[in-house]
């Protein structure tokens, strides 16, 4: 008898279906959080979410536990689940880690980048250079895609997983430092310079350019956060 086969296939199928449902629900709630439909600090109403997705409380609570492990929500006894709020100081710490991951990605990719990958990145930087100064949302989308592509192109699944998890947490801190409109051309130039270093196989230069770029984002975030804090206090 094959011991690898489940003794009760119906039970195994039910577990698989439950796991798949939990994952799908977690992904759906994650999308609501990351696109701003569920704002940082907002309470997650279990009954409303269960009705929205047409599921029972069991899979929903499993999905919430998954999101808690990823850092997107917090659950507290007698208070329920809330979308996490990221404080300015924590966002600064996240930026420091992101700068290190960006630098690692640049160092790795410069040694193995392909002509096809360079073409993809050049196409993205060309698109950035054509964005109108007022179209902040479009540039923001291209900016996120550009950095995610660099990390993905390294072919390092551990780096990709950690980077994307970090970026989801930063998405909770909804301050787009980009973006004084006049800064868009400068950022487009910085991205183009990063691709130049990758194309040259300059691992140290690519790492430094990506690190400096991320640290520039941190500096703008801190400056804008201080200005916002002063405004809120006045």
C-alpha positions as CSV (number, residue, x, y, z in Angstrom):
1,X,0.0,0.0,0.0
2,X,1.3,3.5,-0.9
3,X,1.7,5.3,2.4
4,X,2.0,8.6,0.6
5,X,-1.6,8.5,-0.4
6,X,-4.0,10.0,2.2
7,X,-6.1,7.6,4.2
8,X,-9.1,9.9,3.9
9,X,-8.9,11.8,0.5
10,X,-12.1,13.7,1.3
11,X,-10.5,15.2,4.4
12,X,-7.3,16.0,2.5
13,X,-9.4,17.8,-0.2
14,X,-11.3,19.7,2.3
15,X,-8.0,20.9,3.9
16,X,-6.7,21.9,0.5
17,X,-9.8,23.9,-0.3
18,X,-9.7,25.6,3.1
19,X,-6.1,26.6,2.6
20,X,-6.8,27.9,-0.9
21,X,-9.8,29.9,0.4
22,X,-7.8,31.4,3.2
23,X,-5.1,32.5,0.8
24,X,-7.6,34.0,-1.6
25,X,-9.3,35.9,1.2
26,X,-6.0,37.1,2.6
27,X,-5.0,38.4,-0.8
28,X,-8.3,40.2,-1.3
29,X,-8.1,41.9,2.0
30,X,-4.4,42.8,1.4
31,X,-5.5,44.5,-1.9
32,X,-8.1,46.5,0.0
33,X,-5.4,47.6,2.4
34,X,-2.7,48.4,-0.2
35,X,-5.0,50.4,-2.5
36,X,-6.3,52.5,0.4
37,X,-9.9,51.1,0.6
38,X,-9.1,50.1,4.1
39,X,-7.1,52.9,5.6
40,X,-4.3,52.6,8.2
41,X,-5.9,52.4,11.7
42,X,-9.3,51.3,10.4
43,X,-11.1,48.5,12.2
44,X,-11.8,45.3,10.3
45,X,-15.4,44.2,10.8
46,X,-15.4,40.4,10.7
47,X,-19.1,40.1,10.0
48,X,-19.0,42.7,7.2
49,X,-16.0,41.1,5.6
50,X,-17.4,37.6,5.9
51,X,-20.6,38.8,4.1
52,X,-18.6,40.6,1.5
53,X,-16.7,37.5,0.5
54,X,-19.5,35.1,1.1
55,X,-17.6,33.0,3.6
56,X,-17.8,31.8,7.2
57,X,-15.8,33.4,10.1
58,X,-13.3,30.5,10.2
59,X,-11.5,31.1,6.9
60,X,-11.7,34.8,7.5
61,X,-10.0,34.6,10.8
62,X,-7.3,32.4,9.3
63,X,-6.8,35.0,6.6
64,X,-6.5,37.7,9.3
65,X,-3.9,35.7,11.1
66,X,-1.9,35.4,7.8
67,X,-2.1,39.2,7.4
68,X,-1.0,39.7,11.0
69,X,2.1,37.6,10.4
70,X,2.9,39.7,7.3
71,X,2.7,42.9,9.4
72,X,-0.3,44.5,7.6
73,X,-2.8,44.2,10.4
74,X,-2.8,44.0,14.2
75,X,-5.1,42.0,16.4
76,X,-5.7,43.0,20.0
77,X,-7.7,41.2,22.6
78,X,-11.1,42.9,23.1
79,X,-10.3,45.4,20.3
80,X,-10.3,43.1,17.2
81,X,-8.3,43.6,14.1
82,X,-7.1,46.9,12.7
83,X,-5.0,47.9,9.7
84,X,-1.6,48.8,11.0
85,X,-0.4,52.4,11.3
86,X,3.2,53.0,10.5
87,X,4.8,55.8,12.5
88,X,7.3,58.2,10.9
89,X,10.2,56.7,12.9
90,X,9.3,53.2,11.9
91,X,9.0,54.3,8.3
92,X,12.5,55.7,8.5
93,X,13.8,52.4,9.8
94,X,12.0,50.6,6.9
95,X,13.6,52.9,4.4
96,X,17.1,52.1,5.9
97,X,16.4,48.4,5.4
98,X,15.0,49.0,1.9
99,X,18.1,50.9,0.9
100,X,20.2,47.9,1.9
101,X,18.0,45.6,-0.1
102,X,18.1,47.9,-3.1
103,X,21.9,48.1,-3.0
104,X,22.1,44.3,-2.8
105,X,19.8,43.9,-5.8
106,X,21.9,46.4,-7.8
107,X,25.2,44.6,-6.9
108,X,23.7,41.2,-7.8
109,X,22.0,42.3,-11.0
110,X,25.0,44.2,-12.4
111,X,26.9,40.9,-12.6
112,X,24.2,39.0,-14.5
113,X,21.9,41.4,-16.3
114,X,20.8,40.3,-19.7
115,X,20.3,42.5,-22.8
116,X,16.6,41.8,-22.6
117,X,16.4,42.9,-19.0
118,X,18.3,46.1,-19.8
119,X,15.8,46.7,-22.7
120,X,12.9,46.4,-20.2
121,X,14.5,48.8,-17.7
122,X,15.4,51.3,-20.5
123,X,11.8,51.1,-21.7
124,X,10.6,52.0,-18.2
125,X,13.0,54.9,-17.7
126,X,12.0,56.2,-21.2
127,X,8.4,56.1,-20.0
128,X,9.3,57.9,-16.8
129,X,11.0,60.7,-18.8
130,X,7.8,61.2,-20.8
131,X,5.5,61.6,-17.7
132,X,4.0,65.0,-17.4
133,X,4.9,66.9,-14.2
134,X,1.3,66.9,-12.9
135,X,0.8,63.1,-13.4
136,X,2.2,62.1,-10.0
137,X,0.2,58.8,-9.9
138,X,1.6,57.6,-13.2
139,X,5.1,58.3,-12.1
140,X,4.5,56.6,-8.7
141,X,3.3,53.5,-10.5
142,X,6.3,53.4,-12.8
143,X,8.7,54.0,-9.9
144,X,7.4,51.1,-7.9
145,X,7.5,48.8,-11.0
146,X,11.1,49.8,-11.8
147,X,12.5,48.9,-8.4
148,X,10.4,45.7,-8.2
149,X,11.8,44.7,-11.6
150,X,15.4,45.2,-10.5
151,X,14.9,43.0,-7.5
152,X,13.0,40.3,-9.4
153,X,15.6,40.3,-12.1
154,X,18.2,39.1,-9.6
155,X,16.5,35.7,-9.6
156,X,17.0,35.6,-5.8
157,X,13.6,34.5,-4.3
158,X,14.6,35.3,-0.7
159,X,15.5,38.9,-1.7
160,X,12.3,39.3,-3.7
161,X,10.1,38.0,-0.8
162,X,11.8,40.3,1.8
163,X,11.7,43.3,-0.5
164,X,8.1,43.0,-1.4
165,X,7.1,42.4,2.2
166,X,8.9,45.6,3.2
167,X,7.3,47.6,0.4
168,X,3.9,46.5,1.5
169,X,4.6,47.9,5.0
170,X,5.9,51.2,3.5
171,X,2.6,51.4,1.5
172,X,0.8,51.7,4.8
173,X,2.8,54.9,5.4
174,X,0.8,56.8,2.8
175,X,3.1,59.8,2.2
176,X,4.3,60.0,-1.4
177,X,7.6,61.8,-1.1
178,X,7.9,61.8,-4.7
179,X,6.3,64.3,-5.3
180,X,6.7,67.7,-5.8
181,X,5.9,67.7,-9.5
182,X,9.2,69.4,-10.4
183,X,11.1,66.5,-8.8
184,X,9.8,64.1,-11.5
185,X,12.5,64.9,-14.1
186,X,15.2,64.5,-11.5
187,X,14.0,61.2,-10.4
188,X,13.7,60.0,-14.0
189,X,17.4,61.0,-14.4
190,X,18.4,59.0,-11.3
191,X,16.7,55.9,-12.6
192,X,18.4,56.3,-15.9
193,X,21.8,56.6,-14.2
194,X,21.1,53.4,-12.3
195,X,20.5,51.5,-15.5
196,X,23.7,53.0,-17.0
197,X,25.6,51.4,-14.1
198,X,23.9,48.1,-14.5
199,X,24.6,48.1,-18.3
200,X,28.3,48.8,-17.5
201,X,28.5,45.8,-15.1
202,X,29.5,48.3,-12.4
203,X,28.3,46.3,-9.3
204,X,29.6,48.8,-6.8
205,X,28.3,51.8,-8.7
206,X,24.9,50.3,-9.2
207,X,24.7,49.4,-5.5
208,X,25.7,52.9,-4.4
209,X,23.3,54.6,-6.8
210,X,20.4,52.5,-5.6
211,X,21.3,53.0,-1.9
212,X,21.6,56.8,-2.4
213,X,18.3,56.9,-4.3
214,X,16.5,55.1,-1.4
215,X,18.2,57.3,1.2
216,X,17.0,60.4,-0.7
217,X,13.5,59.0,-0.5
218,X,13.9,58.7,3.3
219,X,15.2,62.2,3.6
220,X,12.2,63.6,1.7
221,X,9.8,61.6,3.8
222,X,11.3,62.8,7.0
223,X,11.3,66.4,5.8
224,X,7.7,66.2,4.6
225,X,6.7,64.4,7.8
226,X,8.1,67.1,10.0
227,X,6.3,69.7,7.9
228,X,3.1,67.8,8.2
229,X,3.6,67.4,12.0
230,X,4.2,71.1,12.4
231,X,1.0,71.9,10.3
232,X,-1.1,69.5,12.4
233,X,0.2,71.1,15.7
234,X,-0.6,74.6,14.5
